[in-house]
Amino acid sequence: MKVVLLAGGFGTRISEESHLKPKPMLEIGGKPILWHIMKEYSYYGFNEFIICAGYKQHVIKEWFADYYLHNSDITFDFANKNQMIVHNHVVEPWKVTIVDTGLETMTGGRVKRIRSFVGDEPFLLTYGDGVSDIDIGKLVEFHKSHGKIATLTAVHMSQRFGVLGIDKDNLNVTAFREKSQADGSRINAGYMVFQPEVFDYIEGDSTVLEKDPLEKLSAAGELKAYKHNGFWKCMDTKREMEELESLWDSGNAPWKVWG
């Protein structure tokens, strides 16, 4: 199952950092947050990635182009025909496809643009700026068990996001609405699983995935919520970036499930 990562937005809420590079390439512990997300998926055996790039997409491409070089010990023997000797092989078991999905394209449009790379099969999708300790294996099992088109991960959050209405018995997502100050409802944290039929719900570049497509899936009873009660954090501001960096530096980053 392929993993689609949304990494093409402007990152305007953290513009003091993202004016230099895409937000998913901002570093936590010396590695882009995108790398942290990919390491988590890889831990659960999902190693084929499709990155929906846009804003400063060349930064993402160049980082992956140099990944092997920057993570191996290498001797450059200029006296011997510029021979390059690799002393250790630091290789991730990854296949990474980076697609320029446009500068102004909305989230749904970006997903629509990578349809040919996904093919006619289920796929995983998440945002390139949020980390979690979710058990992705159990998420996929839950998705397969209910037979619907879409699953999203629902978490508790006491901040600024829109909230979900979820019926208690069947875990159907029944409504989307703005969050009130005293609201304890769950929000969409990404970490989604889709059947390929989801592409039929996306019109084009101007489609916002979280609006019309998910709302229509909800109305049709085709959207389920996987409730996650553990750690999840979105790096939307400089303060949140610093909080994630502090957790990483402490050695107790909850999302670091890999060895």
C-alpha positions in Angstrom: 0.0 0.0 0.0 1.5 3.4 -1.1 1.7 6.4 1.2 0.7 9.8 -0.1 2.2 12.8 1.7 0.8 16.3 1.2 3.8 18.6 1.1 3.0 21.4 -1.4 1.4 24.2 0.7 3.0 27.6 1.5 3.1 27.1 5.3 2.0 30.7 5.9 1.4 30.3 9.6 5.1 29.5 10.1 6.3 31.9 7.4 9.4 33.0 9.5 10.8 29.5 8.7 8.9 28.4 5.5 10.0 31.4 3.4 13.2 29.4 2.9 11.9 25.9 2.3 8.6 24.0 2.3 7.1 23.4 5.8 7.5 19.6 5.6 11.3 20.2 5.1 11.7 22.2 8.4 13.9 20.2 10.7 13.3 18.5 14.0 16.5 17.0 15.4 18.4 17.7 12.2 15.9 15.9 9.9 12.9 17.3 8.1 9.5 16.5 9.8 8.7 14.8 6.5 11.5 12.3 7.2 10.0 11.6 10.7 6.6 10.9 9.2 8.2 8.5 6.7 10.2 6.7 9.3 6.9 6.0 11.2 5.2 4.6 8.2 8.3 2.6 7.3 8.3 1.1 10.8 5.0 -0.5 10.0 6.2 -1.8 6.7 4.9 0.9 4.3 7.9 2.0 2.3 6.6 3.3 -1.0 5.9 7.1 -0.9 4.3 9.6 -3.2 5.1 13.2 -2.2 2.7 15.8 -3.4 5.0 18.8 -3.8 4.4 22.3 -4.9 5.9 25.3 -3.1 9.7 25.2 -3.5 9.3 21.6 -4.6 13.0 21.6 -5.8 14.1 21.6 -2.1 12.4 18.3 -1.5 13.8 16.8 -4.7 17.4 17.9 -4.0 17.2 16.7 -0.4 16.3 13.2 -1.4 18.8 13.3 -4.3 21.6 13.9 -1.8 20.2 11.6 1.0 22.5 8.7 0.3 25.5 10.9 0.0 24.8 12.8 3.2 24.2 9.7 5.3 27.2 7.6 4.4 30.9 7.7 5.1 32.7 8.3 1.8 36.3 8.6 0.5 36.8 10.8 -2.6 40.1 9.5 -4.2 41.0 12.3 -6.6 44.4 10.7 -7.5 42.6 7.6 -8.7 40.3 8.9 -11.4 38.1 10.7 -8.9 37.0 7.3 -7.4 34.3 7.4 -4.7 34.5 4.7 -2.1 31.4 4.2 0.1 32.4 2.8 3.6 29.0 2.2 4.9 25.6 2.0 3.3 22.9 4.0 5.1 19.9 3.0 3.0 16.2 3.3 3.8 14.0 0.6 2.2 12.1 3.4 0.5 10.8 4.1 -3.0 10.1 7.8 -3.2 8.2 9.5 -6.0 8.1 13.3 -5.8 5.4 14.9 -8.0 5.1 18.7 -8.6 1.3 19.1 -8.1 1.3 22.8 -8.7 1.8 26.0 -6.7 -1.8 27.0 -6.0 -3.4 23.6 -6.1 -5.7 22.7 -3.1 -5.3 19.5 -1.1 -7.9 17.6 -3.0 -6.4 18.7 -6.3 -3.0 17.5 -5.3 -4.5 14.1 -4.5 -6.2 14.0 -7.9 -3.0 14.8 -9.7 -1.2 11.7 -8.3 -3.9 9.3 -9.3 -1.8 7.6 -12.0 1.0 7.0 -9.5 -1.4 5.3 -7.0 -3.1 3.1 -9.5 -6.3 1.2 -8.8 -5.6 0.2 -5.2 -6.1 1.5 -1.7 -3.6 4.0 -0.3 -2.6 5.8 2.8 -2.5 9.6 3.0 -1.4 12.2 5.6 -0.2 15.7 6.0 3.5 16.6 5.8 3.5 18.6 9.0 2.0 16.3 11.8 3.6 13.5 13.8 1.9 10.8 15.9 2.4 7.6 17.7 -0.6 6.0 16.0 -0.3 2.3 15.3 -0.6 2.4 11.5 -1.0 -1.3 11.2 -4.1 -1.2 13.4 -5.4 1.8 11.4 -5.2 -0.2 8.2 -6.8 -3.3 9.8 -9.7 -1.0 11.0 -10.1 0.4 7.5 -10.2 -3.1 5.9 -12.7 -4.3 8.5 -15.5 -1.8 7.7 -15.4 -1.9 3.9 -16.1 1.8 3.4 -14.3 4.2 1.0 -12.5 6.3 3.5 -11.0 6.3 7.1 -9.6 9.3 8.9 -7.8 9.4 12.2 -9.7 11.4 14.9 -7.9 12.9 17.9 -8.7 15.1 20.8 -7.4 18.7 20.3 -8.1 21.8 22.4 -7.0 24.3 19.7 -8.3 26.0 16.6 -9.3 23.3 14.2 -12.8 22.4 12.9 -14.3 19.4 14.7 -16.0 16.1 13.7 -19.4 14.7 14.6 -19.0 10.9 15.1 -21.8 8.6 16.0 -20.8 6.4 19.0 -22.1 3.1 17.7 -20.8 2.8 14.1 -18.0 5.4 14.1 -19.5 7.1 11.1 -18.4 10.7 10.6 -21.7 12.6 10.5 -20.7 16.2 10.5 -18.0 18.8 10.1 -18.2 22.1 12.0 -16.2 25.0 13.4 -14.7 24.5 16.9 -16.0 26.4 19.9 -13.9 27.5 22.9 -15.3 24.8 25.2 -15.4 22.0 22.7 -13.9 18.7 23.6 -14.7 17.0 20.2 -12.3 15.3 18.0 -10.6 16.7 14.9 -9.3 15.2 11.7 -5.6 14.5 12.2 -4.8 13.1 8.8 -3.4 9.5 8.8 -6.2 8.5 6.4 -6.8 5.4 4.3 -8.7 5.6 1.0 -10.1 3.2 -1.5 -9.4 4.3 -5.1 -13.1 5.4 -5.5 -12.1 8.5 -3.5 -10.8 10.0 -6.7 -14.3 10.2 -8.1 -15.2 12.6 -5.3 -12.5 15.1 -6.3 -13.3 17.5 -9.2 -10.0 19.3 -9.8 -7.2 21.6 -8.6 -9.6 23.9 -6.7 -11.1 21.1 -4.6 -10.2 21.1 -0.9 -10.1 17.5 0.3 -11.4 18.4 3.7 -14.5 20.1 2.3 -16.6 18.7 -0.5 -15.0 15.2 -0.9 -15.0 14.3 2.8 -18.4 15.9 3.4 -19.9 13.9 0.5 -18.3 10.7 1.7 -19.7 11.5 5.2 -23.2 12.1 3.8 -23.0 8.8 1.9 -22.0 6.9 5.0 -18.6 6.1 3.4 -16.3 7.8 5.9 -15.2 6.2 9.2 -13.2 7.6 12.1 -10.3 5.7 13.7 -10.1 7.1 17.2 -6.6 7.6 18.4 -6.1 8.6 22.0 -2.3 8.8 22.0 0.1 11.5 20.8 -0.5 13.7 17.8 0.9 17.2 17.1 0.8 19.4 14.1 3.7 21.7 13.4 1.7 24.7 12.3 3.6 27.5 14.2 7.1 28.3 15.3 6.1 27.5 18.9 4.9 24.1 17.9 8.1 23.5 16.0 10.1 24.3 19.1 7.9 22.0 21.2 8.6 19.1 18.9 12.3 19.9 18.9 12.3 19.9 22.7 10.6 16.5 22.8 13.1 15.1 20.4 16.1 16.6 22.3 14.7 15.0 25.5 15.0 11.6 24.1 11.3 11.0 24.7 9.7 11.9 21.4 6.4 9.9 21.4 6.3 9.5 17.6 9.8 7.9 17.5 8.5 4.3 17.3 11.4 3.1 15.2 14.7 1.8 16.7 
